[in-house]
Amino acid sequence: MTGIPERKKKTKMALLSVPLDAQLKSRAERRLNRMGMSGAEAVDQLYRLT
């Protein structure tokens, strides 16, 4: 074992841009942060559930 991480297949990524009310975004980010999650992670989880 060389200690070098194994290369994984690169996943194609897409960018999602959503206009949000500034207060809504701020409130959601605070709540998500308390849960140890970022906004991007929350959206990713939501998309995986659909």
DRENZA-893188 format. One record per atom (N, C-alpha, C): residue in three letters; x, y, z. Coordinates in steps of 0.1 Angstrom, whole numbers, padded with zeros to 4 digits, always signed. Each point is the difference from the previous one (the first is absolute). Last residue first. Layout:
N
ALAXYZ;...
% end
This chain:
50
THR-0359+0123-0049;THR-0010+0001-0011;THR+0002-0010-0011;LEU+0029+0007+0038;LEU-0012-0005+0005;LEU-0011+0000-0011;ARG+0043+0020-0006;ARG+0002-0015+0001;ARG-0013-0007+0004;TYR+0002+0048-0001;TYR+0000-0006-0014;TYR+0001-0015+0001;LEU+0004+0023+0041;LEU-0014+0001-0005;LEU-0001-0006-0014;GLN+0043+0002+0019;GLN-0008-0010+0007;GLN-0015+0001-0006;ASP+0030+0033-0014;ASP+0004-0013-0006;ASP-0009-0011+0006;VAL-0005+0043+0018;VAL-0006-0001-0014;VAL+0003-0013-0006;ALA+0020+0009+0041;ALA-0014-0002+0002;ALA-0007-0001-0014;GLU+0046+0010+0001;GLU-0002-0014+0004;GLU-0015-0003+0002;ALA+0013+0044-0010;ALA+0003-0009-0012;ALA-0003-0014+0004;GLY-0002+0032+0034;GLY-0011+0001-0009;GLY+0001-0009-0012;SER+0025-0017+0044;SER+0000+0013-0008;SER-0012+0000-0009;MET+0009-0025+0050;MET-0003-0001-0014;MET+0001+0013-0007;GLY-0002-0013+0049;GLY+0013-0005-0006;GLY-0001-0002-0015;MET-0033+0018+0032;MET-0002-0015-0003;MET+0013-0005-0007;ARG-0003+0046+0010;ARG-0002-0007+0013;ARG-0002-0015-0002;ASN+0002+0027-0038;ASN+0013+0000+0006;ASN-0001-0008+0014;LEU-0039+0008-0024;LEU+0007-0010-0006;LEU+0014-0002+0007;ARG-0027+0037+0013;ARG-0006-0013+0004;ARG+0008-0012-0005;ARG+0013+0043-0015;ARG+0002-0002+0015;ARG-0005-0013+0005;GLU-0009+0011-0045;GLU+0014-0003+0002;GLU+0004-0001+0014;ALA-0044+0014-0011;ALA+0002-0014-0004;ALA+0014-0004+0003;ARG-0011+0045+0006;ARG-0006-0008+0010;ARG+0002-0015-0003;SER+0015+0030-0032;SER+0008+0002+0012;SER-0006-0009+0011;LYS-0024+0002-0041;LYS+0013-0006-0001;LYS+0008+0000+0012;LEU-0040+0024+0000;LEU-0003-0014-0001;LEU+0013-0008-0001;GLN+0003+0046-0003;GLN-0003-0004+0014;GLN-0003-0015+0001;ALA+0007+0020-0043;ALA+0012+0000+0008;ALA-0002-0004+0014;ASP-0028-0018-0043;ASP-0001+0011+0009;ASP+0012+0000+0010;LEU+0007-0024-0047;LEU-0007-0002+0013;LEU-0001+0013+0007;PRO+0014-0026-0051;PRO-0003+0013+0007;PRO-0008-0003+0013;VAL+0034-0034-0026;VAL-0014+0002+0004;VAL-0001+0013+0007;SER+0034-0036-0031;SER-0001+0014+0005;SER-0015+0003+0003;LEU+0037-0044-0010;LEU-0014+0004+0002;LEU+0000+0014+0006;LEU+0036-0035-0029;LEU-0002+0012+0009;LEU-0015+0004+0000;ALA+0028-0049-0010;ALA-0009+0010-0005;ALA-0001+0011+0010;MET+0036-0044-0012;MET-0007+0008+0009;MET-0008+0011-0007;LYS+0024-0052-0007;LYS-0003+0013-0007;LYS-0009+0007+0010;THR+0036-0036+0016;THR-0014+0002-0002;THR-0002+0013-0007;LYS+0044-0035+0004;LYS-0005+0014+0001;LYS-0015+0000-0004;LYS+0027-0043+0021;LYS-0005+0006-0012;LYS-0005+0014+0003;LYS+0039-0016+0031;LYS-0014-0004-0003;LYS-0004+0006-0013;ARG+0049-0015+0025;ARG-0008+0010-0008;ARG-0014-0006-0003;GLU+0032-0010+0044;GLU-0004-0005-0012;GLU-0009+0010-0008;PRO+0039+0014+0036;PRO-0014-0004-0001;PRO-0003-0005-0014;ILE+0047-0005+0026;ILE-0006+0009-0010;ILE-0015-0004-0002;GLY+0032-0024+0027;GLY-0005+0012+0007;GLY-0006+0010-0009;THR+0019-0045-0009;THR+0009+0011-0002;THR-0005+0012+0008;MET-0001-0057+0003;MET-0009+0012+0000;MET+0009+0012+0000;
% end
